[in-house]
């Protein structure tokens, strides 16, 4: 029997929306990367007072597509090199559409069996891909920020239990002080996670790094020795410095940590953890399997839609206990099924692990490796092309997909080149400050970037440098 709640008009709306989305995706290789609408235009089109009467759905989706397209920076396109942002593989966009259509609250198996099994499988595949212990537990979070939060919550529980304190039952008031040690170039999401966990972002002890931003193992030992016997300790290392792409020497760091029993080692691998999947890059991650927890993003190098972070914890009991929800009305799994809410801070959540599953199944191991290797090769290609020009300096060792560029050894000129590139629209990239100097920061993370995209972007950057230094 026909049901007018989902009728021909609904079919037409969804079909038209699919056409509009496909139009946008097809435009990515050729469209300017920067937005085309001004702030005033977007506020005029999207602002105003809440209407008393609603608009027809088809008219509204046309308006939203037009305004959204004009106000979108083409982050998912082949010449977006800002921050560390991947695109979205077509299969992951399609899988994400299904997730929205199914509209599953995927916290419990009993109400979202398919998402539960897909995330269970994706978790197993990721452990295999990264070479991490098969007994480790995996959660799918909004991003690396919440992956850090989850991993460090498990670490907090574990190190305090070893000191005779149950933080989940008794809280932090009166608890032994947890010492947290980080590298001097720790990513900002680490301190934010510590702040949210009540450990204090200003209470960190910082360890000296080398010229590429890698934590020095000898300096870590000195810092640990300063507080020997001071109680529970967490050390945070990183794979992939956000500026240089450099990797902390995890194996040497793990050796030092092992000298201090009960110390927990957490690894921030927001994008660098994916190097473990590639045979030619795996040496950069040597020893990472010795850590207690790891965090990474799938919306970076696996190229799934936002948002998709991944947390992995070696002590699955500490992980589950630090996150697990209990209430009389919840129907918990009792036959070995996976309840996704056991492994993340959110109970009400979309099935964000489903596009991750789709990406892994579509690419296979070889496809993941090829994508990572290609991005790294393109980063080197861009660095080589830029380095040939007068007045252009590459400041980092390009060991992964990050390139740091400085122009005319001048802060103002470097910032002006970045501004001109963003306005030009051929590509988009951002700036940073590294070792007290203004730098251009290039990150190659998109599945669709090819050699001609890299070459076009190098030409645009050099053109903007020439304009910035013209007299």
C-alpha positions in Angstrom: 0.0 0.0 0.0 1.3 3.5 -0.9 2.5 5.6 2.0 2.4 9.4 1.4 5.0 10.0 4.0 7.7 8.9 1.6 6.3 9.5 -1.8 7.3 10.6 -5.3 8.1 14.1 -4.0 10.6 12.6 -1.5 12.2 10.5 -4.3 12.5 13.6 -6.5 14.0 15.6 -3.7 16.6 13.0 -2.9 17.4 12.5 -6.6 17.8 16.2 -7.2 20.0 16.5 -4.1 22.2 13.7 -5.5 22.5 15.5 -8.8 23.5 18.7 -7.0 26.1 16.9 -4.9 27.5 15.2 -8.0 27.7 18.5 -9.8 29.8 19.9 -7.0 32.1 16.9 -6.9 32.7 17.0 -10.7 33.6 20.7 -10.4 36.4 20.1 -7.9 39.4 19.6 -10.3 38.7 22.9 -12.1 37.0 25.2 -9.7 38.9 27.9 -7.8 39.8 26.4 -4.4 38.8 29.5 -2.4 35.2 30.5 -1.6 33.3 32.6 -4.1 30.8 34.3 -1.8 31.6 37.1 0.6 30.6 37.0 4.3 27.9 39.6 3.6 26.5 37.6 0.7 26.3 34.4 2.9 24.7 36.2 5.8 22.2 37.8 3.4 21.3 34.4 1.9 21.5 32.2 5.0 20.7 34.7 7.8 17.5 36.6 8.6 14.7 35.8 11.1 13.1 32.4 11.6 10.2 32.4 9.1 6.7 31.7 10.3 5.9 29.6 7.3 8.3 27.0 5.9 9.6 26.9 2.3 8.9 24.1 -0.2 11.6 21.4 0.2 12.7 21.4 -3.5 13.0 25.2 -3.6 15.0 25.1 -0.3 17.5 22.5 -1.4 18.2 24.5 -4.6 18.9 27.6 -2.5 21.0 25.7 0.0 23.1 24.1 -2.8 23.6 27.4 -4.5 24.7 29.2 -1.3 26.7 26.2 0.0 28.6 25.8 -3.2 29.5 29.5 -3.3 30.5 29.5 0.3 32.5 26.3 0.2 36.3 26.1 0.2 37.1 23.1 -2.0 38.8 21.2 0.8 37.9 17.9 -0.8 39.5 18.9 -4.1 43.0 17.9 -5.4 44.7 21.3 -4.7 43.7 21.9 -1.2 46.9 21.7 0.9 45.8 23.5 4.1 46.1 22.1 7.6 46.1 18.3 7.2 42.8 17.7 5.5 42.0 14.7 3.2 39.3 14.5 0.7 36.5 12.0 0.5 36.8 8.9 -1.6 33.6 8.5 -3.7 32.7 5.2 -2.0 32.9 6.9 1.4 30.6 9.8 0.3 28.1 7.2 -0.9 28.4 5.2 2.4 28.0 8.3 4.4 24.8 9.1 2.5 23.5 5.6 3.5 24.4 6.3 7.1 22.3 9.5 7.0 19.4 7.8 5.3 19.4 4.9 7.8 19.6 7.5 10.7 21.0 5.0 13.2 21.9 6.0 16.8 24.8 3.5 16.6 25.7 3.4 20.3 24.1 -0.1 21.0 24.1 -3.2 18.9 20.4 -3.8 19.7 19.4 -0.7 17.8 22.1 -0.7 15.1 23.4 -4.2 14.4 24.8 -3.5 10.9 26.8 -0.4 12.1 28.1 -2.4 15.1 29.4 -5.3 12.9 30.9 -2.9 10.4 32.8 -1.0 13.1 33.8 -4.2 14.7 35.3 -5.4 11.4 36.9 -2.0 10.6 38.5 -2.0 14.0 40.1 -5.4 13.3 41.3 -4.4 9.9 42.9 -1.2 11.3 44.8 -3.1 13.9 46.1 -5.4 11.2 47.0 -2.5 8.9 48.9 -0.6 11.6 50.6 -3.7 13.0 49.1 -3.2 16.5 48.1 -5.9 19.0 45.0 -7.8 18.0 43.8 -7.6 21.6 43.7 -3.8 21.6 40.3 -2.0 21.6 39.2 0.6 19.0 36.7 3.4 19.1 35.5 5.7 16.4 35.4 9.3 17.6 34.6 12.7 16.0 38.3 13.4 15.5 41.8 13.1 17.0 40.8 15.6 19.7 38.3 13.2 21.2 40.5 10.2 20.4 43.2 11.8 22.7 40.5 12.5 25.3 39.4 8.8 25.2 42.9 7.4 25.2 44.1 9.6 28.0 40.9 8.9 30.0 41.9 5.2 29.8 45.5 6.1 30.7 44.3 8.2 33.7 42.3 5.3 35.0 45.1 2.8 34.6 47.9 4.8 36.2 45.7 5.8 39.1 44.6 2.3 39.7 48.2 1.2 39.9 48.6 3.9 42.6 45.5 2.5 44.5 43.0 5.1 43.4 39.8 4.5 41.5 39.2 7.8 39.6 35.9 6.6 38.1 34.4 6.0 41.6 36.2 8.6 43.6 37.0 11.4 41.2 40.2 13.5 41.1 39.8 15.3 44.4 42.4 13.8 46.8 43.8 11.6 44.0 47.6 11.2 43.5 48.9 13.8 41.1 49.4 12.5 37.6 52.5 13.7 35.9 52.1 14.3 32.2 55.2 14.7 29.9 55.0 15.9 26.3 57.4 17.0 23.6 58.1 20.7 23.3 56.2 20.8 20.0 53.1 18.9 21.1 50.0 19.4 19.1 47.4 21.7 20.7 44.8 18.9 20.9 46.9 17.1 23.5 46.8 19.9 26.1 43.1 20.5 25.4 42.4 16.8 26.2 44.4 17.1 29.4 42.4 20.2 30.3 39.1 18.4 29.7 40.2 15.5 31.8 41.1 17.7 34.8 44.8 17.1 34.4 45.6 20.7 33.6 47.1 22.0 30.3 49.6 24.1 32.2 50.9 21.2 34.4 52.7 19.4 31.6 56.4 18.9 31.7 57.9 19.6 28.3 60.8 17.7 26.8 63.4 19.3 24.4 63.1 18.4 20.7 65.6 18.4 17.9 65.7 20.7 14.9 62.9 18.9 13.2 60.6 18.8 16.2 61.3 15.3 17.3 61.3 14.5 21.1 64.8 13.7 22.3 64.9 10.4 24.2 67.9 11.5 26.3 66.0 14.6 27.3 63.0 12.5 28.2 65.1 10.4 30.5 66.4 13.6 32.2 62.8 14.9 32.7 61.6 11.5 34.1 64.6 11.4 36.5 63.7 14.8 37.8 60.4 13.4 39.1 61.5 9.9 40.0 59.1 8.4 42.5 56.6 11.2 42.1 53.7 8.9 41.2 51.6 8.1 38.2 53.0 9.3 34.9 51.8 9.6 31.3 54.2 10.3 28.4 52.8 11.7 25.2 54.8 11.2 22.0 53.8 11.9 18.4 54.1 10.4 14.9 54.0 13.3 12.5 54.9 16.8 13.7 52.1 19.1 12.6 54.6 21.4 10.9 57.6 19.4 9.8 56.0 15.9 9.6 58.9 14.5 11.7 58.4 11.4 13.8 59.4 11.1 17.4 61.8 8.1 17.9 59.2 5.9 19.4 61.4 2.9 19.9 64.0 4.8 21.9 61.2 6.6 23.8 59.6 3.3 24.7 63.0 2.0 25.9 63.2 5.0 28.3 59.5 4.7 29.4 60.2 1.0 30.2 62.7 2.0 32.8 59.9 3.6 34.8 57.4 0.9 35.6 53.8 1.9 35.4 54.4 4.8 33.1 51.9 5.0 30.2 53.0 5.9 26.7 50.4 7.6 24.4 51.1 8.2 20.8 49.5 11.1 18.8 49.4 9.7 15.3 46.8 12.1 13.8 48.2 11.6 10.3 51.6 9.9 10.9 50.2 6.7 12.2 49.2 5.8 8.6 52.9 5.5 7.8 52.8 2.2 9.6 50.7 0.8 6.8 53.2 1.6 4.1 56.3 -0.7 3.9 58.6 2.1 2.6 57.6 4.4 5.5 57.1 1.9 8.4 60.6 2.4 9.7 59.4 5.9 10.9 57.0 4.3 13.3 59.3 1.6 14.7 58.4 0.6 18.3 55.0 2.2 18.2 53.3 -1.1 19.1 55.0 -0.8 22.6 52.7 2.2 23.5 49.6 2.0 25.7 47.4 4.0 23.3 47.3 5.6 19.9 45.1 8.2 18.2 44.6 9.1 14.5 42.2 10.5 12.0 40.4 8.7 9.2 39.2 12.0 7.8 42.8 12.9 7.1 44.7 10.1 5.2 42.0 7.5 4.8 40.0 10.2 3.0 36.5 9.6 4.6 34.0 12.4 5.2 34.2 14.5 8.3 34.1 13.5 11.1 36.0 10.3 11.8 38.7 9.9 14.4 40.1 6.6 15.7 41.3 5.8 19.2 43.1 2.5 20.0 44.0 1.3 23.5 46.2 -1.7 24.4 44.4 -2.2 27.7 40.8 -2.8 26.5 39.5 -3.1 30.1 40.8 0.3 31.0 39.4 1.7 27.8 36.0 0.2 28.3 35.7 1.0 32.0 36.7 4.7 31.4 33.9 5.1 28.8 31.2 2.6 29.6 27.6 3.8 30.3 25.2 2.1 32.7 21.5 2.7 33.1 18.5 0.6 33.8 16.9 1.3 30.4 19.9 0.5 28.3 20.0 -2.9 26.6 23.6 -3.9 26.7 25.1 -6.6 24.5 25.3 -10.0 26.3 26.4 -12.4 23.6 29.7 -10.9 22.4 28.1 -8.2 20.2 29.9 -4.9 20.0 28.3 -1.9 21.7 30.0 1.1 20.1 29.3 3.4 23.0 31.6 1.3 25.2 34.6 2.7 23.4 33.9 6.4 23.0 32.6 9.3 25.1 29.4 9.7 23.0 26.3 7.6 23.5 24.2 9.2 20.8 26.3 9.1 17.7 26.1 8.5 14.0 27.6 5.4 12.4 30.9 7.2 11.6 32.8 3.9 11.4 30.7 2.8 8.4 32.5 5.0 5.8 35.8 3.9 7.4 34.7 0.3 6.7 33.7 1.2 3.2 37.1 2.9 2.5 39.1 0.0 3.8 37.0 -2.6 1.8 37.2 -0.5 -1.4 40.9 0.3 -1.2 42.2 -2.9 0.3 45.6 -3.0 1.9 47.4 -2.2 -1.4 45.1 0.8 -2.1 45.8 2.4 1.2 49.6 2.0 0.7 49.4 3.4 -2.8 47.5 6.4 -1.6 49.9 7.2 1.2 53.0 6.7 -1.0 51.6 8.9 -3.7 50.8 11.8 -1.4 54.3 11.6 0.0 55.9 11.5 -3.5 53.8 14.5 -4.5 54.9 16.4 -1.4 58.6 15.7 -2.4 57.8 16.8 -5.9 56.4 20.1 -4.7 59.3 20.7 -2.4 61.8 20.0 -5.2 60.0 22.3 -7.6 59.9 25.1 -5.1 63.5 24.7 -3.9 64.8 25.3 -7.5 63.5 28.9 -7.4 65.6 31.8 -6.1 64.6 33.1 -2.7 62.7 29.9 -1.8 63.8 27.7 1.1 62.5 24.4 2.2 63.0 24.3 6.0 62.1 20.7 6.9 63.2 17.2 5.9 60.3 16.1 3.8 59.9 12.6 5.3 56.2 12.4 4.9 53.6 14.7 3.4 54.4 18.0 5.0 56.5 20.8 3.4 57.6 24.0 5.1 58.5 26.8 2.8 60.0 30.3 3.5 60.3 33.1 1.0 63.2 35.6 0.7 64.0 34.7 4.4 61.5 37.3 5.4 58.4 37.0 7.6 56.4 39.7 5.8 57.1 38.4 2.3 56.3 34.8 3.3 52.9 35.9 4.8 52.2 38.0 1.7 52.9 35.0 -0.6 50.4 32.9 1.5 47.8 35.7 1.2 48.3 36.0 -2.5 48.1 32.2 -3.1 44.8 32.0 -1.1 43.3 34.8 -3.1 44.6 33.4 -6.4 42.5 30.3 -6.0 44.7 27.8 -7.9 45.4 26.0 -4.6 44.9 26.7 -1.0 47.4 26.4 1.8 48.1 28.0 5.1 50.8 29.5 7.2 52.5 28.8 10.5 55.3 29.9 12.7 58.1 27.5 13.1 61.2 28.2 15.2 60.2 31.8 15.3 59.9 32.2 11.6 56.8 32.7 9.4 56.4 29.7 7.0 54.1 28.4 4.4 52.8 25.0 5.3 51.9 22.5 2.6 50.1 19.2 3.4 49.4 16.6 0.7 46.6 14.4 2.0 44.1 14.0 -0.8 43.4 10.8 -2.8 42.6 12.8 -6.0 45.8 14.9 -6.1 47.9 14.1 -9.1 51.3 15.4 -10.5 49.7 18.1 -12.7 47.9 19.4 -9.6 51.2 19.6 -7.7 52.9 21.3 -10.7 50.0 23.8 -11.2 50.2 24.7 -7.5 54.0 25.1 -7.6 53.6 27.5 -10.6 51.0 29.5 -8.7 53.1 29.7 -5.6 56.1 30.9 -7.5 54.0 33.4 -9.4 52.7 34.8 -6.2 56.3 35.0 -4.8 57.3 37.0 -7.9 54.4 39.4 -7.4 55.2 39.8 -3.7 58.8 40.7 -4.4 58.3 42.9 -7.5 59.7 46.3 -7.2 
